[in-house]
Amino acid sequence: MDILIIENVSMGLAKYGFFDKTLLTMFTVLPTLHARRLGVITPKKHSVEVLNERYTKIDFDKPYDIVNINFATSSAPRAYEIADEFKKRDTTVVLSGLHASALPDESKQHADSVLLGLGEINWLKLLEDFEEKKLKPFYQPVKYDKSVKIPSTNIKLPGFVLTGAVEATRGCPYGCEFCRETNIPGGSQFYTRPVDEVIAEIKSMPQKAFTFYDTSLTINPEYSKSLFKKMEGLHKKFSCNGNSDVLAHDKELVKLSKKAGCVSWLIGFESVSQTTLDDIGKKTNKVKEYAQAVKNIHSQGMIVIGCFVFGFDTDTKDVFKETMKLIQELKIDVADFLVLTPYPGTPIFNRFEKEGRIITKDWSKYTMKNVVFTPEHMTPKELLYGVRKMYKEFYSAPYTVRRALKSLKLGIYPFFLTFERNLTAHMNSRRLFSSK
């Protein structure tokens, strides 16, 4: 069979110029790895093409047997357009990814079959059924156990790309009400790959630097310690995600990550209010531990990327000032400021919809840069303005240069990452204000 797998990635409504698009392409793994894994696991008897529409034009008239479109919520409208075009040509269309998993009935209106979850095994079953002319409308994810192997990514990224990607673990058991990844079918199951398999994949990676795509490498600290120990001597540099509670208390893990080649830890702080954290069920976060987590990472010569979300029901208009104050005290190197987005399939979406607070179901606006619901203690305009002001203030030219220069003492890789992330965010912050 001739199979086309499309990774349809939306960068929201933003328009990127040549310079910052080049930065994004060079230093960021674009897009997700899921579609490429489907390509890797597909039996070799089939011909598989993995395409990213950002770089390659789709040939709708090519006689594919199956087209699988993998997409997230913000790119759903475009994914449906592509699906409909292929359906007009009587091509079998399969939809997969976060949005298709969250709203399979909606997705099925544009497809012959919907692949749910992030697993690959149901893809193999789908292919078998297709060959036997027994294709089902929906394929649920298969639960992972020791007999199931997550395939090596073996990805070839477009353009001049300096960073690779790998996944050592999958899933997250915490189940935060606003998290789209853990609330799709199978998303809450935590699974670890054999350490030796991960090491072998890292060794075969042509890039010197890479990113761990794991939700968090602090969910199972002992596993991560074992992995980091075996990574010593590989002479690789990497970035990864972690939770503040473990990073504040487990200094051994932080030290081992540095020895393994870690350059940065991304932490989902989410909020600087303990009341908010308790309200949303973010059990791994204690505001009083933030400073120690950042200190532990900085003491090992690594940078901290902090993620903050605004618009929770306990947030008032003072949340922006309070957040900026703590960020400056913590001396966070890079920060992402996001608008709370109730993605379909999450408990918070269901709750907001029941309360009549969902403003729009134009999925293209679900980028975490637009307000798609009615906040509790501010207007949608006030929420959007507050987030944009955070970007403008944090990524003002003087502070951007200061953070970049400060990171020089941490080494070339931390400096390079801090410089790139701050510069790109600085350009984006100007665009955010000029676009309205």
ZISUL-V353690 format. One record per pair of residues at least 4 apart in sequence whose ideal C-beta (glycine too) atoms are under 8 Angstrom apart, sorted by the first residue. I is the first residue (numbers start at 1). J is the second residue. If there is no record, write none. Layout:
I;J  I;J
This chain:
1;46  1;47  1;65  1;66  1;127  1;130  1;131  2;46  2;47  2;49  2;62  2;63  2;64  2;65  2;66  3;42  3;46  3;47  3;48  3;49  3;64  3;65  3;66  3;67  3;68  4;49  4;51  4;62  4;64  4;66  4;67  4;68  5;35  5;36  5;38  5;39  5;48  5;49  5;50  5;51  5;67  5;68  5;70  6;35  6;50  6;51  6;52  6;53  6;58  6;67  6;68  6;69  6;70  6;82  7;31  7;32  7;35  7;36  7;50  7;51  7;52  7;53  7;70  7;71  8;53  8;69  8;70  8;71  8;75  8;78  8;79  8;82  9;30  9;31  9;32  9;52  9;53  9;54  9;71  9;72  9;75  10;71  10;72  10;74  10;75  10;78  10;364  10;367  11;16  12;74  12;364  12;367  12;369  12;370  13;364  13;365  13;367  13;369  13;370  14;369  14;428  14;431  14;435  15;431  16;20  16;21  16;24  17;21  17;427  18;22  19;23  19;427  20;24  20;424  20;427  20;428  21;25  22;26  22;159  23;27  23;28  23;420  23;423  23;424  24;28  24;30  24;424  25;30  25;158  25;159  25;160  25;161  26;159  26;160  26;161  26;162  26;163  27;162  27;163  27;417  27;420  28;163  29;33  29;155  29;157  29;161  29;163  29;164  29;165  29;211  29;213  30;52  30;54  30;157  30;158  31;35  31;52  31;54  32;70  32;72  32;97  32;213  33;37  33;153  33;155  33;165  33;167  33;213  34;38  34;70  34;96  34;97  34;118  35;39  35;50  35;68  35;70  35;96  35;97  36;40  36;50  36;153  36;154  36;155  37;41  37;120  37;150  37;151  37;153  38;42  38;68  38;70  38;96  38;120  38;123  39;48  39;50  40;151  40;152  40;153  40;154  41;120  41;123  41;124  41;151  42;46  42;48  42;123  42;124  42;127  43;124  43;127  46;127  51;56  51;58  52;56  52;158  53;57  53;58  53;78  53;82  54;158  55;158  55;159  56;158  58;82  60;85  60;86  60;89  61;89  63;91  64;86  64;91  65;91  65;92  65;130  66;91  66;92  66;93  66;94  66;127  66;130  67;82  67;83  67;86  67;91  67;92  67;93  67;94  68;93  68;94  68;95  68;96  68;115  68;123  69;79  69;82  69;83  69;93  69;94  69;95  69;96  69;97  69;111  70;96  70;97  71;75  71;76  71;78  71;79  71;95  71;96  71;97  71;98  71;99  71;100  72;76  72;97  72;98  72;99  72;180  73;98  73;99  73;102  73;180  73;343  73;344  73;363  73;366  74;363  74;364  74;365  74;366  74;367  75;79  75;99  75;364  76;80  76;99  76;363  76;364  77;81  77;362  77;363  77;364  78;82  78;364  79;83  79;95  79;99  79;110  80;84  80;110  81;85  82;86  83;87  83;93  83;95  83;110  83;111  84;88  84;110  85;89  86;91  86;93  87;91  87;93  87;110  87;111  87;112  92;112  92;113  92;130  92;135  93;110  93;111  93;112  93;113  94;111  94;112  94;113  94;114  94;115  94;126  95;100  95;107  95;108  95;110  95;111  95;113  95;114  95;115  96;100  96;101  96;114  96;115  96;116  96;123  97;101  98;102  98;180  98;181  98;184  98;343  98;345  99;103  99;107  99;344  99;363  100;104  100;107  100;111  100;114  100;115  100;116  101;114  101;116  101;117  101;118  101;184  101;185  101;345  102;180  102;183  102;184  102;343  102;344  102;345  102;346  103;107  103;344  103;345  104;108  104;114  104;116  104;138  105;109  107;111  107;114  108;113  108;114  108;137  108;138  112;135  112;137  113;126  113;135  113;136  113;137  113;138  113;139  114;137  114;138  114;139  115;122  115;123  115;126  115;139  116;122  116;138  116;139  116;140  116;141  116;184  116;185  116;186  117;122  117;140  117;141  117;184  117;185  117;186  117;187  118;141  118;170  118;171  118;181  118;184  118;186  118;187  119;123  119;141  119;142  119;144  119;186  120;124  120;150  120;151  121;125  121;141  121;142  121;148  122;126  122;139  122;140  122;141  122;142  123;127  123;139  124;128  125;129  125;139  125;142  126;130  126;135  126;136  126;139  127;131  128;132  129;134  129;135  129;136  130;134  130;135  140;185  141;185  141;186  142;148  143;186  143;189  144;148  144;150  144;170  144;189  144;191  149;193  149;197  150;167  150;170  150;191  150;193  152;197  152;200  152;201  152;204  153;164  153;165  153;166  153;167  153;201  155;164  155;165  157;161  157;164  161;207  162;207  162;208  162;209  163;207  163;209  163;210  163;211  164;205  164;206  164;207  164;209  164;210  164;211  165;210  165;211  165;212  165;213  166;198  166;201  166;202  166;205  166;210  166;211  166;212  166;213  167;193  167;212  167;213  167;214  168;192  168;193  168;195  168;198  168;212  168;214  168;217  168;223  168;224  168;227  169;190  169;191  169;192  169;193  169;214  169;215  169;217  169;219  169;220  169;223  170;189  170;190  170;191  170;193  170;214  170;215  171;182  171;186  171;187  171;188  171;189  171;190  171;191  171;215  172;179  172;181  172;182  172;187  172;188  172;190  172;215  172;216  172;219  173;182  173;188  173;189  173;190  173;219  174;179  174;182  174;281  174;282  174;283  174;284  175;179  175;182  175;183  175;188  175;281  176;182  176;280  176;281  176;282  177;183  177;280  177;281  177;346  177;347  177;348  177;351  178;280  178;309  178;340  178;341  178;342  178;343  178;346  178;347  178;348  179;183  179;346  180;184  180;343  180;345  180;346  181;187  181;215  182;187  182;188  182;215  183;187  183;188  183;345  183;346  183;347  184;345  190;219  190;220  192;220  192;223  193;197  193;198  194;198  195;199  195;223  195;226  195;227  195;230  196;200  196;230  197;201  198;202  198;227  199;203  199;227  199;230  199;231  199;234  200;204  201;205  202;210  202;231  202;234  202;236  203;234  205;210  205;236  208;235  208;236  208;237  209;236  209;237  209;238  209;263  209;413  210;236  210;237  210;238  211;238  211;239  211;240  212;217  212;238  212;239  212;240  212;241  214;240  214;241  215;219  215;241  216;241  216;242  216;243  217;224  217;227  217;240  217;241  217;242  217;257  218;224  218;242  218;243  218;245  218;246  218;247  218;250  218;253  219;243  220;224  221;225  221;246  221;250  221;253  222;226  223;227  224;228  224;253  224;256  224;257  225;229  225;252  225;253  225;256  226;230  227;231  227;260  228;232  228;253  228;256  228;257  228;259  228;260  228;262  229;256  229;260  231;236  231;260  231;261  232;259  232;260  234;260  234;261  235;261  236;260  236;261  237;261  237;262  237;263  237;413  238;260  238;261  238;262  238;263  239;262  239;263  239;264  239;265  239;266  239;305  239;417  240;257  240;262  240;264  240;265  240;266  241;265  241;266  241;267  241;268  242;246  242;247  242;265  242;266  242;267  243;247  243;267  243;268  243;284  243;285  244;248  244;267  244;269  244;284  244;285  244;286  244;289  244;290  244;293  245;249  245;284  245;285  245;286  245;289  245;293  246;250  246;253  246;284  247;253  247;254  247;265  247;267  247;293  247;296  247;297  248;286  248;289  248;290  248;292  248;293  248;296  249;289  249;292  250;254  251;255  251;296  252;256  253;257  254;258  254;296  254;297  254;300  254;302  255;259  255;300  256;260  257;262  257;265  257;300  257;302  258;262  258;300  258;301  258;302  262;302  263;302  263;303  263;411  263;413  263;414  263;417  264;302  264;303  264;304  264;305  264;333  264;334  264;414  264;417  265;297  265;302  265;303  265;304  265;305  266;305  266;306  266;307  267;293  267;304  267;305  267;306  267;307  268;285  268;307  269;285  269;290  269;306  269;307  269;308  270;276  270;277  270;280  270;282  270;285  270;307  270;308  270;309  271;276  271;277  271;280  271;282  271;285  271;308  271;309  271;312  271;315  271;319  271;323  272;287  272;290  272;308  272;319  272;322  272;323  272;326  273;277  273;287  273;314  273;315  273;319  273;322  274;278  274;286  274;287  274;288  275;279  275;314  276;280  276;312  276;314  276;315  277;282  277;285  277;286  277;287  278;282  279;312  279;313  279;314  280;312  285;289  285;290  286;290  287;326  289;293  290;294  290;326  290;330  291;295  291;329  291;330  292;296  293;297  293;304  294;298  294;304  294;330  294;331  294;332  295;299  296;300  297;302  297;303  297;304  298;302  298;303  298;304  298;331  301;410  301;411  301;414  302;410  302;414  303;333  303;334  303;407  303;410  303;414  303;417  303;418  304;330  304;332  304;333  304;334  305;332  305;333  305;334  305;335  305;336  305;421  306;327  306;330  306;332  306;334  306;335  306;336  307;335  307;336  307;338  308;323  308;327  308;335  308;336  308;337  308;338  308;390  309;338  309;339  309;340  310;315  310;319  310;320  310;323  310;337  310;338  310;339  310;340  310;383  310;386  310;387  310;390  311;315  311;339  311;340  311;371  311;373  311;375  311;383  312;340  313;375  313;376  313;377  314;376  314;377  315;319  315;375  315;376  315;377  315;378  316;377  316;378  317;377  317;378  317;382  317;386  318;322  319;323  319;386  320;324  320;386  320;387  320;389  320;390  321;325  322;326  323;327  323;390  324;328  324;390  324;393  324;394  325;329  326;330  327;332  327;335  327;394  333;403  333;406  333;407  333;414  333;418  334;403  334;417  334;418  334;421  334;422  334;425  335;390  335;394  335;425  336;425  337;387  337;390  337;391  337;394  338;368  338;369  338;387  339;368  339;369  339;370  339;371  339;383  339;384  339;387  340;348  340;373  340;375  341;366  341;367  341;368  341;370  341;372  342;346  342;348  342;349  342;351  342;352  342;353  342;358  342;372  342;373  343;349  343;366  344;349  345;349  346;350  347;351  348;352  349;353  349;358  350;354  351;355  352;357  352;358  352;373  353;357  353;358  357;373  357;374  358;372  358;373  359;371  359;372  359;373  359;374  359;380  360;365  360;372  362;372  365;370  365;372  366;370  366;372  369;387  369;432  370;384  371;375  371;380  371;381  371;383  371;384  373;380  374;380  375;379  375;380  375;382  375;383  378;382  378;383  378;386  379;383  380;384  381;385  382;386  383;387  384;388  385;389  386;390  387;391  388;392  388;429  388;432  388;433  389;393  390;394  391;395  391;425  391;428  391;429  391;432  392;396  392;429  392;430  392;432  392;433  393;399  394;399  394;425  394;429  395;399  395;400  395;422  395;425  395;426  395;428  395;429  396;400  396;426  397;401  397;426  398;402  399;403  400;404  400;422  400;423  400;425  400;426  401;405  402;406  403;407  403;418  403;422  404;408  404;415  404;418  404;419  404;422  404;423  407;414  407;415  407;417  407;418  407;419  408;415  410;414  410;415  411;415  412;416  413;417  414;418  415;419  416;420  417;421  418;422  419;423  420;424  421;425  422;426  423;427  424;428  425;429  426;430  427;431  428;432  429;433  430;434  431;435  432;436
